[in-house]
Amino acid sequence: MRVVIIGAGVIGTSVAFRLAERGTRTILIEEDRPGAGATGASFAWLHARDKQPRAYHDLNVASMAAHAALRSELGAVPWLHGGGALAWPVEDADVGRLRRWGYAVEEISREAVLAREPGLAAAAMRDGPFAYFPDEAWLDAVVYVGAMLIRAKTLGAELRRDRVEDLLIEEGRVAGVRLADGTTVPADAVVNCAGAWANTVVRDPSLHVPLRPTRSLLVVTPPVATGLSRVLHTPGVNLRPDGSGRLMLQSDTTDAELAQDNTQVDTAASASMLMDRARALLPAIGGATAETTRIGVRPVPADLLPALGPVPGVPGYHIAVTPNAVTLAAHIGRLMAVAVTDGRLPPALSPFAAARFFDGESSPRTSDASPSSS
């Protein structure tokens, strides 16, 4: 079986690894560089804390476990950083729901927070309740992409740097993809993992997934001696380590205010504000200013849930577009490989079937692609 995967982010490389592991001839096509899209501009916090409904929560929890299990499967996993997460304020109702669902959460005191993170300024911490989530973690997402890509290549997968312009459809089923130079890459199946750009690689609008992509601002500090060792989820700013003493900052409130056409320059005021909030919590940041900012585009289907699996009426065409992709990548990679090779959607993916966005009677046009192939 020959499979083309469009997009080399966390989802695409994880799917490629698992497909190659199952013996498929796997060709991963990426226009830019692996991890260059939403993956490289993600806060990359592994959690299921606010994921609802229950099936979505469970999918995230299973993928958190799948990331952890890679230690025994692959040995060292330098992309995964544990230590749990600290958060405040945490609503009693949320703690109760998470406990009923079996999610690890500990209600702790301000003193216990400071014992875990002594670099915090107690005076800048608002009143709790405070909570510790021991199973949460953060990911070096691009390092993860590199590791999955190396594993996939070891198993025979191929990475191509090209731009996909359309699906190749013959006699009503997928036959591959057409590239920007007009050549085609034949395949028995195609998996669209292009994230927020999933509709730009497919010209037929009847095959588009309704998306409402959102933008996110990340701020990275220069190396600062704060000693922060885990994710912090606080009212004004979320923080985590980012390697070599750097910190990554993000705020849901700032993201909600981020205009769709903002540029790196437009975000200077927001970046400065996040630095000030982080400095109040971690005085060791001192007078440091932001080293860099990144704007990411999150791929969010219209109903805010993943779109996974085959598209009705187009045999061989699959979609894997999801919010929270970094958390979900390890689990979705394996499940999508099963869906592609076995021709069945695993039960864990059924609530998120891409088919819900299609009427099941799609009549895609036959591609007019050049007969040349590669």
C-alpha positions in Angstrom: 0.0 0.0 0.0 1.3 3.4 -0.9 0.2 6.4 1.2 0.8 10.1 0.8 0.6 12.3 3.9 0.2 16.1 3.4 1.9 18.1 6.1 4.9 17.3 8.4 3.7 18.7 11.7 3.1 16.7 14.9 0.1 14.9 13.4 1.6 14.2 10.0 4.9 12.8 11.3 3.2 10.7 13.9 0.9 9.2 11.3 3.8 8.7 9.0 5.8 6.8 11.7 2.9 4.5 12.5 2.0 3.9 8.8 5.6 3.0 8.0 5.7 0.8 11.0 2.7 -1.1 9.5 4.6 -1.7 6.3 3.1 0.9 4.0 5.1 2.8 1.4 4.8 6.2 3.1 5.5 9.5 1.4 5.3 12.7 3.6 5.1 15.9 1.6 5.9 19.3 3.3 6.1 22.6 1.5 8.3 24.3 4.1 10.3 22.4 6.8 9.0 19.8 9.3 7.3 21.5 12.2 7.2 24.9 10.5 3.4 25.5 10.8 1.3 25.4 14.0 3.6 22.8 15.5 6.5 25.3 15.8 4.3 28.0 17.3 2.5 26.0 20.0 2.6 26.3 23.7 2.7 22.5 23.6 1.2 21.8 27.0 0.1 18.2 27.4 -3.2 18.1 29.3 -6.9 17.2 29.2 -8.0 19.5 32.0 -10.6 21.6 30.1 -11.4 19.2 27.3 -15.1 18.3 26.9 -17.3 16.4 26.2 -16.1 13.2 27.9 -15.0 11.5 24.7 -12.7 14.3 23.9 -11.3 14.4 27.4 -10.7 10.6 27.2 -8.9 11.0 23.8 -6.6 13.6 25.2 -5.9 11.5 28.4 -5.1 8.5 26.2 -2.7 10.5 24.1 -0.9 11.9 27.2 -0.4 8.2 28.2 0.8 7.4 24.6 3.5 10.1 24.8 4.7 8.7 28.1 4.7 5.1 26.7 7.1 6.2 24.0 9.8 6.0 26.7 9.5 2.2 26.8 9.0 1.9 23.0 11.8 4.2 21.8 14.1 4.7 24.8 15.0 8.2 25.5 12.4 10.8 24.6 14.1 14.2 24.9 11.0 16.0 23.7 8.8 15.1 26.7 9.2 17.1 29.9 7.2 16.1 33.0 6.9 17.7 36.4 3.2 18.3 36.2 1.5 21.7 36.2 0.5 24.2 38.8 -2.7 26.3 38.4 -4.7 28.9 40.1 -7.5 29.7 40.6 -9.1 26.4 40.0 -12.9 26.0 40.3 -14.3 23.4 42.7 -16.7 22.3 40.0 -13.8 21.6 37.7 -11.9 19.7 40.3 -14.9 17.6 41.1 -15.6 16.8 37.4 -11.9 15.8 36.8 -11.9 13.6 39.9 -15.1 11.8 38.7 -13.4 11.2 35.4 -10.3 9.8 37.1 -8.0 12.7 36.2 -5.1 13.3 38.6 -5.5 16.5 40.5 -4.4 17.6 44.0 -5.7 20.7 45.8 -2.7 22.3 47.5 -1.9 25.3 49.6 0.0 28.5 48.5 2.9 27.2 50.6 2.9 23.9 48.7 3.0 25.9 45.4 6.0 27.9 46.7 7.8 24.8 47.8 7.5 23.4 44.3 8.5 26.6 42.6 10.5 28.7 45.1 11.3 31.3 42.5 7.7 32.6 42.6 6.9 35.9 44.3 4.2 35.1 46.9 3.0 38.7 46.9 2.2 38.5 43.2 0.1 35.3 43.5 -3.6 35.9 43.7 -5.7 33.9 46.1 -6.3 30.3 45.1 -7.7 27.7 45.1 -4.4 26.2 44.0 -4.1 22.8 42.3 -1.3 20.5 41.1 -1.8 18.2 38.1 0.9 15.6 38.3 0.4 13.9 34.9 0.6 17.1 32.8 3.7 17.9 30.9 5.1 20.0 28.1 6.6 19.0 24.8 9.5 20.2 22.6 7.2 19.9 19.6 9.7 20.3 16.8 12.1 17.9 18.5 9.2 15.5 18.6 8.6 16.0 14.9 12.3 15.3 14.2 12.2 12.1 16.3 9.1 10.8 14.6 10.5 11.7 11.2 13.8 9.8 11.8 11.8 6.8 13.0 9.6 6.9 9.9 12.6 7.2 7.6 14.3 4.3 9.3 11.2 2.3 8.5 11.3 3.3 4.8 9.2 6.5 4.7 10.2 9.3 2.4 10.1 13.1 3.0 9.5 15.3 0.0 9.8 19.2 0.0 7.0 20.2 -2.4 3.8 22.1 -2.4 0.6 20.0 -2.9 -1.9 21.9 -5.1 -4.7 19.3 -5.3 -5.9 15.8 -4.9 -5.6 13.5 -7.9 -8.9 11.7 -8.3 -9.5 8.9 -10.9 -12.8 7.0 -11.3 -14.2 8.5 -8.1 -11.4 7.6 -5.8 -8.1 9.1 -4.6 -5.2 8.3 -6.8 -2.6 10.6 -5.3 -1.8 14.3 -5.3 -0.7 16.9 -7.8 2.2 19.1 -7.0 2.9 22.8 -7.8 5.0 21.9 -10.9 2.2 19.8 -12.3 3.7 16.4 -11.6 1.7 13.9 -9.6 2.6 11.5 -6.8 0.5 8.4 -7.1 -1.0 6.7 -4.0 -3.6 4.3 -2.8 -4.5 6.7 0.0 -3.9 10.3 1.0 -4.0 11.6 4.5 -4.5 15.4 4.8 -2.6 16.6 7.9 -2.2 20.2 6.7 -3.9 21.7 9.7 -5.2 25.2 9.2 -4.2 24.9 5.5 -6.1 21.7 5.0 -8.5 23.3 2.5 -5.8 25.0 0.4 -4.4 21.7 -0.8 -7.8 20.5 -2.1 -9.5 22.5 -4.8 -12.9 20.9 -4.7 -15.0 22.9 -2.2 -17.2 19.9 -1.6 -14.2 18.2 0.1 -13.4 21.1 2.4 -13.7 20.9 6.2 -15.4 23.9 7.7 -12.7 25.5 9.8 -12.5 28.4 12.2 -8.8 28.7 12.8 -7.6 30.9 15.7 -4.4 32.7 16.2 -2.1 32.5 19.3 0.8 34.7 20.4 3.8 33.1 22.0 6.5 35.1 23.7 10.0 33.6 24.4 12.3 35.2 27.0 16.1 35.2 26.8 17.8 32.8 29.2 16.7 33.8 32.8 17.7 32.1 36.1 14.1 31.6 37.4 14.5 27.9 38.2 11.0 27.3 36.7 10.6 23.5 36.2 7.0 23.0 35.1 3.9 24.6 33.5 2.2 27.4 35.4 -1.4 28.3 34.5 -2.2 31.6 36.1 -4.8 34.4 35.7 -2.6 36.8 33.7 -0.1 34.6 31.9 0.7 30.9 31.3 4.4 30.0 31.5 6.6 27.0 31.0 10.4 26.3 30.5 11.6 26.4 26.9 15.1 25.1 27.2 18.5 26.7 28.0 16.9 28.8 30.7 14.3 30.4 28.4 10.6 30.6 29.3 7.6 30.5 27.0 4.6 32.8 27.8 1.0 32.7 26.5 -2.3 34.1 27.6 -5.8 33.0 26.5 -7.1 36.5 27.0 -4.4 37.9 24.7 -5.1 35.3 22.1 -8.8 36.1 22.2 -8.0 39.8 21.4 -5.5 38.9 18.6 -6.8 40.2 15.3 -6.6 37.7 12.4 -4.2 40.0 10.4 -1.8 40.8 13.3 1.9 40.7 12.4 4.9 40.2 14.6 5.3 44.0 14.9 1.6 44.5 15.8 2.1 42.3 18.9 4.8 44.3 20.6 2.5 45.8 23.2 1.0 42.4 24.0 4.4 40.8 24.3 5.6 43.6 26.7 2.5 43.1 28.8 3.1 39.3 29.1 6.7 39.9 30.0 5.6 42.3 32.8 3.1 39.8 34.2 5.7 37.1 34.1 8.3 39.4 35.8 5.8 40.0 38.6 5.5 36.3 39.3 9.2 35.5 38.7 11.4 38.4 39.8 14.5 36.8 38.5 13.4 37.7 35.0 14.6 41.2 36.0 14.7 43.7 33.2 14.8 41.2 30.4 12.7 41.9 27.3 11.2 39.3 24.9 13.8 37.6 22.8 11.3 36.6 20.2 7.6 36.3 19.5 5.7 33.8 17.4 2.2 33.8 16.0 0.6 30.4 15.5 -2.6 29.5 13.6 -4.5 26.7 15.3 -6.5 24.4 13.1 -10.0 24.3 14.6 -12.9 22.6 12.9 -16.2 24.5 13.1 -17.6 22.5 16.0 -14.3 22.8 17.9 -13.6 19.1 17.8 -11.2 17.0 15.8 -12.0 15.9 12.2 -10.5 12.5 11.7 -10.8 9.6 9.3 -12.2 8.9 5.8 -14.2 11.4 3.7 -17.4 9.7 2.5 -17.8 9.2 -1.3 -14.0 9.5 -1.9 -12.4 6.2 -1.2 -8.8 6.5 0.0 -9.1 10.2 1.1 -8.6 10.8 4.9 -8.4 13.9 7.0 -6.6 14.4 10.3 -7.2 18.0 11.4 -7.5 18.8 15.1 -7.1 21.4 17.8 -4.8 20.4 20.6 -2.7 18.6 18.0 0.5 18.4 20.2 -1.3 16.6 23.0 -3.2 14.3 20.6 -0.4 13.5 18.2 1.0 10.3 19.8 -2.4 8.6 20.0 -3.9 9.9 16.8 -0.9 8.7 14.8 -1.5 5.1 15.8 -5.3 5.3 15.4 -5.2 7.0 12.0 -2.7 4.4 10.7 -5.2 1.7 11.6 -8.0 3.6 9.9 -6.0 3.9 6.7 -4.6 0.4 6.5 -7.5 -1.6 7.9 -10.3 0.4 6.3 -12.1 1.0 9.6 -12.3 3.9 12.0 -11.2 2.8 15.5 -14.0 3.3 18.1 -12.0 6.0 20.0 -12.2 8.1 16.8 -15.9 7.5 16.0 -17.1 10.7 17.9 -14.7 12.7 15.8 -15.3 11.2 12.4 -14.6 13.6 9.6 -17.7 12.2 7.9 -19.9 14.4 10.0 -19.0 17.4 7.9 -20.0 15.7 4.6 -23.3 14.4 3.3 -21.9 11.1 2.2 -22.8 11.8 -1.4 -19.8 13.8 -2.5 -19.2 13.7 -6.2 -15.6 14.9 -6.6 -14.5 16.0 -10.0 -12.0 13.8 -11.8 -8.6 15.5 -11.6 -7.3 17.1 -14.8 -3.7 16.7 -13.5 -0.9 16.1 -15.9 -0.2 12.4 -16.4 3.5 12.9 -15.4 4.3 11.4 -12.1 7.1 11.1 -9.5 
